[in-house]
Amino acid sequence: MAQIAAFPKCFLDDIVERRTMSLFDWIEIGARLPHVAGLETYPRTLESLEPKYLQRVREAMEKHGLQMPMMCASPDFTQPDAALRAQEVEAHKRIMEATALLGGGFCRVLSGQKRPEVSREQGIAWTVEAIHALLPHAQSCGVVLTMENHYKDG
């Protein structure tokens, strides 16, 4: 039987923007969903990337027999500023580490933002360059990068 993981899309504004719901509230709701074996998460739903906090999140999921299979991260590798692209790569390394601490095996990367001042070819080249820079760290974390052709976060 195929395993199903759920993502809190309908609760993102409550968890991320309004903060009227916590990730732990979502875990309790997700635990009641029939046939769901895991709960994907998103960096902005996390209060912290600190290992103690991530361990609490993992334990909350495991208490219900749930896994966190994939982190739905949204790095932006098509920024024209090279320093900002490098910051995105470094930030994504921290997210991959958090994914591993949560027990996840997959971490999403996006294909990049479409910007009028960046040609398609240049955007693709920057995205490929960033993903290549991430691959050794992904391997050391035991995380598989999963590309989504998604043009923006949120």
N, C-alpha and C positions, 0 to 999 in steps of 0.2 A: 504494500500500500504506500502511495506517495505521502510524503510528509508535507505539511502546510505550515508556513510561518505568516504571521500577521504583522502589518505595519500600522501605526496609529494615525494615519492620514487625517481622519475626521476629528482627531483630538489635538492636532499639532498647534493650533492657535491657543487652545486652553493650556497646553503644556509649555509651549515656548513663548508665546506673546503675553497672554493674560496671566500666566502662572496660577490659574485657578485649579489646576490639576497637576499632580506630580507624575514622574515616570513610574513611581511605585503604585500610584492609583491605576495607571494604565496596565501595569503587570497584573494587578488584581482583576481587572476587567478581562484582559487577555486570557487569564487562567480559566475563565468560565466559557470561553469560545469553544464550541465543539470541534473536534478533530484538529485543533491547532497544537503543533508540537514545539513551535518557537515563536519568539517575538523579535522582529527586526527593530533596530533603533536608529537613531539619528543623532549626530553630535550635539545639536542644539537642545535635545531633550535631556542631556546630561547636565547635572549641576557642576560637575568637575571631571577632570581626567586623572585625578589623584587615585592611586591604587586602592586605598582604603574605601573610598566611595564606590569605585567600580566593583570591588569585592562585595559590597552590600547589595548592589544592583544584581550581580550574578547570583548571590545567595537567595535573593527574593524570587528570581526566576526559577532557580533549582528547587526551591521549596514547593513549587507547583509542577515540577517535572518538565519545565520549559527550558529550551535552549535559546541562545541569541545567535542565530546563524550568520546574519549579515548586518554590517553597519552601512546605512544608506548615507554616505558622506557625499558632499558636493563641492569638491575643490574646483577652483577656477584657474586653469592653466593658460588662458588666452589673454591675460592682461598684458597690455603693451609694455609695461614697466618690468624689466628683468628682475629687479629686486623684489617686487611684489609676487612675481611668479615663483621665485626662490622661497619666499615666505610661505606660499601655498604648499610647496613641496614639503618643507619642514613641518608645517602644521599637519599635513596629511600623514606624515610619519608618526606623529603623536596619536593621531586617530587610529592608525593601524595597530599601534601598541595597545590602545584602549580596546579595540576589537578583540585582540588576542586575550587580554585580561578578562574580558567578558565571556570568553569561550567561543567566540565567533571565528569562522574559517574564511569568511568572504568580506571584502570591503569595497564598496562602490567607488568608482571614479567616473567623472563626467567627461563627455567629449569636448566640452568647452563652450563658452559664451560666444555668440555671434556679435561681433562689433564692427560697425561701419568702417572704422579706421584700420582694421586688421583683415588682410585678405584671407580667403578660405585656406589657401596653401600655407600661409604663415601660421594661422591658428592650429591647423593640423600638425605642423612641424613642432610648434611649442608644446602641444598636448603630448605628442609622441615622446619628445625630449623629457618632459616631466615624468611620464609613466616609466620610461627607461630608468630615470634617476630613482624612482621608487621601488623598482623590482628587487634589488638586493635586500632592502629593508623589509619588504613584504615577505620575502623568503625567510629571512631571519626571524620574523614574527610568526611564521606558519600561516600567513594570510594570503589568500588568492585575491588579486585585484579583479573586479568585475566591472567592465565598462558599460555604461548606459548612455545612449545617444539622447541626451537630455540637455536642453539649452540653458537652463538656469536653476538655481536653488529656489525652492518655494514657489 
